[in-house]
Amino acid sequence: MDQARFVEAERLGDFVPAPADIDPRFVHTSPFMASVFIDPEASLGKIMAVDRFAEIAPDFIGGFVSSAETEREHKGIDMVNAVMIFPDAQKATAAATALEQLDFGYAPNNQPIEIPGYPAAKAHWQPDQQSIGSWFATGHLVIYTWFFDYLKIWLEKVDKQALLDLTRKSLDTIVPAVAKFTPTPADQLMTLQRDREGMLGRTAPRPREDSWTNPPGVYAGRTSVHFSSDPVSRAKMIDDNGVDLYANDGAEVYRARDIAGAQAVRDHLGGLTRKFTAVESPKNLPGAQCKEYIGRERLAVRFYCAVSHDRYAAYVWSNQLLDVQQRIAAQYALLVNAR
């Protein structure tokens, strides 16, 4: 059942707008924050009270998080939108109210605030901080929206209207988008198909020793921007090459409109910048493009390889050159032999 809940949350992700679709300033994402969750601690524990989540929202099925910031390293505004699925509209409404009340009580100076255009939203803010949290129930879903302006807080400035405008802008974008999502009846979750059009069958499984924040999943191509540290260039790559499906497990696999599109995706993923230098591809696989990270991010993975076959392009990573070469070779074999 937990896997079924994850699959349902992945389905929802295809309808959640990317941060840059809400406001073009939000272009810096963190791939270290879980996007797909059934345990709220994994995605929301650092920004809202979740210690009694299971008690006050017992029928929660799964959720998808969209997050970004205007400047790296929390030097601008942070935005988080978490869309959560419940069995019906009544339970979603009850959960929105209960979750806001729980979070409201954790800061003595929290004050209620009304979001323009969304009188049913439950929201609060702290008058001495440039931060706001809002819970809005729509159908089976609860949309949690959070903004935190590190720069204004550091400057000791407060702009209430700016917070309200951002929250309304976010809801104006997300509400109609997620309205297109059709929830699976709770008693039919176990019938969901885990591998959409065989994409996971073409994707190398992740080794147990690898760390990861999201479960293996298959998404619409455009949804991959949520998992990218450079969502703007990723969105252009997806649109330019007609990528309609994306799988994420021990590798990333993209399905393009045609062979040329897949090759262009490979070139984009394996391409060099000032932060990367070329390294040797595996023997007998000259079509693979491999590179080494030479930037300053201390936690960055060191080696990456990309390859394409037919309509599919794949991308793998490792901290060891031989390992990444073996991974891309195995991934290529999966693409060639897939049925």
C-alpha positions as CSV (number, residue, x, y, z in Angstrom):
1,M,0.0,0.0,0.0
2,D,2.9,2.4,0.7
3,Q,4.1,1.9,-2.8
4,A,0.6,2.5,-4.2
5,R,0.5,5.8,-2.2
6,F,3.8,6.8,-3.7
7,V,2.6,6.0,-7.3
8,E,-0.5,8.2,-6.6
9,A,1.7,11.0,-5.4
10,E,3.8,10.6,-8.6
11,R,0.7,10.9,-10.7
12,L,-0.2,14.1,-8.9
13,G,3.3,15.5,-9.6
14,D,2.5,15.7,-13.3
15,F,0.0,18.4,-12.6
16,V,1.9,20.6,-10.1
17,P,3.4,23.7,-11.7
18,A,7.2,24.2,-11.4
19,P,8.2,27.3,-9.3
20,A,9.4,29.2,-12.3
21,D,5.9,28.7,-13.9
22,I,4.5,30.6,-10.9
23,D,7.1,33.4,-10.8
24,P,10.2,33.4,-13.1
25,R,12.4,34.6,-10.2
26,F,12.3,31.2,-8.5
27,V,14.9,29.3,-10.6
28,H,17.2,27.8,-7.9
29,T,15.9,24.4,-6.8
30,S,17.3,21.9,-4.3
31,P,17.4,18.3,-5.5
32,F,18.1,17.3,-1.9
33,M,14.5,18.0,-0.8
34,A,12.0,15.1,-1.3
35,S,9.4,15.9,-3.9
36,V,7.3,12.8,-3.5
37,F,6.3,11.9,0.0
38,I,4.0,9.8,2.2
39,D,5.8,10.7,5.4
40,P,5.4,14.5,5.9
41,E,8.6,14.7,7.9
42,A,10.6,13.9,4.8
43,S,9.4,17.0,3.0
44,L,7.7,19.4,5.4
45,G,9.4,18.7,8.8
46,K,11.7,21.8,8.6
47,I,9.0,24.3,7.6
48,M,5.8,23.3,9.4
49,A,4.7,21.4,12.5
50,V,4.3,17.8,11.6
51,D,4.6,16.0,15.0
52,R,0.9,15.4,15.2
53,F,0.3,15.1,11.4
54,A,-0.8,11.5,11.5
55,E,-3.2,12.2,14.3
56,I,-5.0,15.2,12.8
57,A,-4.8,14.1,9.1
58,P,-5.1,10.3,9.5
59,D,-6.4,9.8,6.0
60,F,-3.5,11.4,4.1
61,I,-2.6,9.4,1.0
62,G,0.4,11.1,-0.5
63,G,1.8,14.4,-1.6
64,F,4.1,16.2,-4.1
65,V,6.3,19.2,-3.2
66,S,7.4,22.0,-5.5
67,S,10.2,24.3,-4.1
68,A,12.7,26.9,-5.2
69,E,14.4,30.1,-4.1
70,T,15.2,33.3,-5.9
71,E,18.9,33.3,-4.7
72,R,21.1,30.4,-3.8
73,E,21.9,29.5,-0.2
74,H,18.8,31.2,1.2
75,K,19.8,34.7,0.3
76,G,16.5,35.7,-1.2
77,I,13.0,34.3,-1.0
78,D,12.2,30.6,-0.5
79,M,8.9,29.2,-1.8
80,V,7.4,25.8,-1.1
81,N,4.1,24.4,-2.4
82,A,3.1,21.0,-1.1
83,V,-0.1,19.4,-2.6
84,M,-1.5,16.6,-0.5
85,I,-4.1,14.0,-1.5
86,F,-7.0,13.0,0.8
87,P,-9.9,10.5,0.1
88,D,-12.5,13.1,-0.3
89,A,-13.2,16.9,-0.2
90,Q,-14.6,16.7,3.3
91,K,-11.5,15.1,4.7
92,A,-9.3,17.5,2.8
93,T,-11.1,20.5,4.2
94,A,-10.9,19.1,7.7
95,A,-7.2,18.4,7.3
96,A,-6.4,21.9,6.0
97,T,-8.1,23.5,9.1
98,A,-6.4,21.1,11.5
99,L,-2.9,21.4,10.0
100,E,-3.1,25.2,10.1
101,Q,-4.2,25.2,13.7
102,L,-1.4,22.9,14.6
103,D,1.3,25.1,12.9
104,F,-0.3,28.3,14.2
105,G,0.3,27.3,17.8
106,Y,4.1,26.9,17.4
107,A,4.9,30.6,17.4
108,P,3.3,32.9,20.0
109,N,3.2,35.9,17.7
110,N,1.4,34.2,14.8
111,Q,-1.6,36.1,13.5
112,P,-4.4,34.9,11.1
113,I,-4.4,36.5,7.7
114,E,-6.8,36.3,4.8
115,I,-5.5,35.5,1.3
116,P,-7.1,37.8,-1.3
117,G,-9.4,35.8,-3.6
118,Y,-9.2,32.8,-1.4
119,P,-11.4,33.5,1.7
120,A,-11.6,29.7,2.5
121,A,-7.8,29.5,2.9
122,K,-6.5,29.0,6.4
123,A,-3.3,31.2,6.8
124,H,-1.1,33.0,9.3
125,W,2.0,35.1,9.4
126,Q,4.3,36.7,11.9
127,P,4.1,40.5,11.8
128,D,7.7,40.9,12.7
129,Q,8.9,38.4,10.0
130,Q,8.6,38.3,6.2
131,S,7.0,34.8,6.2
132,I,3.6,33.3,5.6
133,G,1.9,29.9,5.6
134,S,-1.4,29.0,3.9
135,W,-3.5,25.9,3.7
136,F,-6.2,25.7,1.0
137,A,-8.5,22.8,0.3
138,T,-9.7,22.2,-3.2
139,G,-11.5,19.0,-4.0
140,H,-9.6,16.0,-2.6
141,L,-6.4,18.2,-2.3
142,V,-4.8,20.5,0.3
143,I,-2.3,23.0,-1.1
144,Y,0.2,24.2,1.5
145,T,2.0,27.4,0.4
146,W,5.0,28.8,2.3
147,F,7.1,31.9,1.6
148,F,10.1,32.9,3.7
149,D,12.0,36.1,2.6
150,Y,15.5,35.7,4.2
151,L,16.7,39.0,2.7
152,K,13.9,41.1,4.2
153,I,14.2,39.4,7.5
154,W,17.9,40.1,7.6
155,L,17.2,43.7,6.7
156,E,14.5,43.8,9.4
157,K,11.8,44.8,6.8
158,V,8.2,43.6,6.6
159,D,6.0,43.9,3.6
160,K,2.6,42.2,4.2
161,Q,1.2,43.0,0.8
162,A,4.2,41.4,-0.9
163,L,3.5,38.1,1.0
164,L,-0.2,38.2,0.1
165,D,0.6,38.9,-3.6
166,L,3.0,36.0,-3.8
167,T,0.6,33.6,-2.1
168,R,-2.3,34.6,-4.3
169,K,-0.1,34.4,-7.4
170,S,1.0,30.9,-6.4
171,L,-2.6,29.7,-5.7
172,D,-3.8,31.3,-9.0
173,T,-1.3,29.1,-10.8
174,I,-1.6,25.9,-8.8
175,V,-5.3,25.6,-8.2
176,P,-6.4,25.3,-11.9
177,A,-3.5,23.1,-12.7
178,V,-4.1,20.5,-10.1
179,A,-7.9,20.6,-10.8
180,K,-7.0,18.5,-13.9
181,F,-5.7,15.7,-11.7
182,T,-8.2,12.8,-11.2
183,P,-7.6,11.2,-7.8
184,T,-7.7,7.4,-7.6
185,P,-10.5,6.1,-5.3
186,A,-8.9,5.1,-2.0
187,D,-10.1,1.5,-2.4
188,Q,-8.5,1.2,-5.9
189,L,-5.0,2.5,-5.1
190,M,-3.6,-1.1,-5.2
191,T,-4.6,-1.3,-8.9
192,L,-2.3,1.5,-10.0
193,Q,0.4,0.6,-12.5
194,R,3.9,1.3,-11.1
195,D,5.7,1.3,-14.5
196,R,4.2,3.6,-17.0
197,E,4.8,2.4,-20.6
198,G,7.8,0.3,-19.4
199,M,10.0,3.2,-18.5
200,L,11.3,1.8,-15.3
201,G,12.0,-1.5,-17.1
202,R,14.4,0.6,-19.2
203,T,16.0,2.3,-16.2
204,A,18.8,0.9,-14.1
205,P,17.8,0.2,-10.5
206,R,19.6,2.1,-7.8
207,P,22.3,0.3,-5.8
208,R,21.4,-0.1,-2.2
209,E,24.4,1.9,-1.0
210,D,23.3,5.0,-3.0
211,S,21.5,7.7,-1.0
212,W,18.2,9.0,-2.4
213,T,15.3,11.3,-1.5
214,N,12.5,10.2,-3.9
215,P,11.2,6.7,-4.7
216,P,11.7,5.3,-8.2
217,G,9.0,6.7,-10.5
218,V,7.8,7.6,-13.9
219,Y,6.5,11.0,-14.8
220,A,5.5,13.2,-17.8
221,G,8.6,14.7,-19.3
222,R,7.9,18.3,-18.1
223,T,7.7,17.0,-14.5
224,S,11.4,16.3,-14.5
225,V,12.1,20.1,-13.9
226,H,11.1,19.5,-10.3
227,F,14.1,17.2,-9.9
228,S,16.6,19.4,-11.7
229,S,19.0,21.9,-10.1
230,D,18.7,24.0,-13.3
231,P,15.0,23.9,-14.1
232,V,15.1,26.6,-16.8
233,S,17.5,24.8,-19.1
234,R,15.8,21.5,-18.3
235,A,12.4,22.8,-19.3
236,K,13.9,24.1,-22.6
237,M,15.5,20.7,-23.3
238,I,12.2,18.9,-22.6
239,D,10.2,21.2,-24.9
240,D,12.7,21.4,-27.7
241,N,13.0,17.6,-28.0
242,G,9.5,16.5,-27.3
243,V,10.3,14.6,-24.2
244,D,7.0,13.0,-23.1
245,L,8.1,10.6,-20.3
246,Y,10.8,10.7,-17.6
247,A,11.9,7.9,-15.3
248,N,14.1,8.2,-12.2
249,D,15.7,5.3,-10.4
250,G,19.4,4.4,-10.5
251,A,19.6,6.5,-13.6
252,E,17.4,9.1,-15.3
253,V,15.8,8.0,-18.6
254,Y,14.0,10.4,-21.0
255,R,11.8,9.4,-24.0
256,A,12.1,12.0,-26.8
257,R,9.9,12.4,-29.9
258,D,12.5,10.7,-32.2
259,I,16.1,9.5,-32.4
260,A,17.4,13.0,-33.1
261,G,15.6,14.3,-30.1
262,A,17.1,11.6,-27.9
263,Q,20.6,12.4,-29.2
264,A,20.0,16.1,-28.4
265,V,19.0,15.2,-24.9
266,R,22.1,13.1,-24.5
267,D,24.2,16.1,-25.7
268,H,22.5,18.4,-23.3
269,L,23.0,16.1,-20.3
270,G,26.5,15.1,-21.2
271,G,27.6,18.6,-22.3
272,L,30.5,20.5,-20.8
273,T,30.5,23.8,-19.0
274,R,33.1,25.7,-16.9
275,K,32.3,23.3,-14.1
276,F,32.8,20.1,-16.0
277,T,35.7,18.6,-17.9
278,A,35.5,15.6,-20.3
279,V,36.6,12.1,-19.2
280,E,36.9,8.8,-21.0
281,S,33.8,7.0,-22.0
282,P,33.5,3.2,-21.6
283,K,35.5,1.0,-24.0
284,N,33.2,-0.1,-26.9
285,L,30.7,2.6,-26.1
286,P,32.1,5.7,-27.8
287,G,28.6,7.3,-28.1
288,A,28.5,7.8,-24.4
289,Q,29.5,11.3,-23.1
290,C,31.2,11.3,-19.7
291,K,32.4,14.2,-17.6
292,E,33.9,15.1,-14.3
293,Y,32.7,17.9,-12.0
294,I,35.4,20.4,-11.1
295,G,33.3,23.1,-9.5
296,R,33.3,24.1,-5.8
297,E,30.3,22.3,-4.5
298,R,31.7,20.0,-1.8
299,L,28.8,17.5,-1.8
300,A,28.5,17.3,-5.6
301,V,28.8,13.9,-7.2
302,R,32.1,13.7,-9.2
303,F,31.4,11.8,-12.4
304,Y,28.5,11.7,-14.9
305,C,27.7,9.9,-18.2
306,A,25.0,10.2,-20.8
307,V,24.0,8.0,-23.7
308,S,21.1,7.5,-26.1
309,H,19.5,4.7,-28.1
310,D,16.5,5.0,-30.4
311,R,14.1,7.5,-28.7
312,Y,15.6,7.2,-25.3
313,A,18.4,9.1,-23.5
314,A,19.9,8.1,-20.1
315,Y,22.0,9.8,-17.5
316,V,24.0,8.2,-14.6
317,W,26.4,9.4,-11.9
318,S,29.0,8.1,-9.5
319,N,31.9,9.3,-7.4
320,Q,34.2,6.8,-9.1
321,L,35.1,6.9,-12.8
322,L,35.1,3.1,-13.4
323,D,31.8,2.8,-11.6
324,V,30.1,5.5,-13.7
325,Q,31.5,3.8,-16.8
326,Q,30.1,0.5,-15.8
327,R,26.7,2.1,-14.9
328,I,26.3,3.8,-18.3
329,A,27.3,0.6,-20.1
330,A,24.7,-1.4,-18.1
331,Q,22.1,1.3,-18.8
332,Y,22.9,1.3,-22.5
333,A,22.3,-2.5,-22.5
334,L,19.0,-2.0,-20.9
335,L,17.9,0.4,-23.6
336,V,19.1,-1.8,-26.4
337,N,17.5,-5.0,-25.0
338,A,14.2,-3.5,-23.8
339,R,11.0,-4.9,-25.2
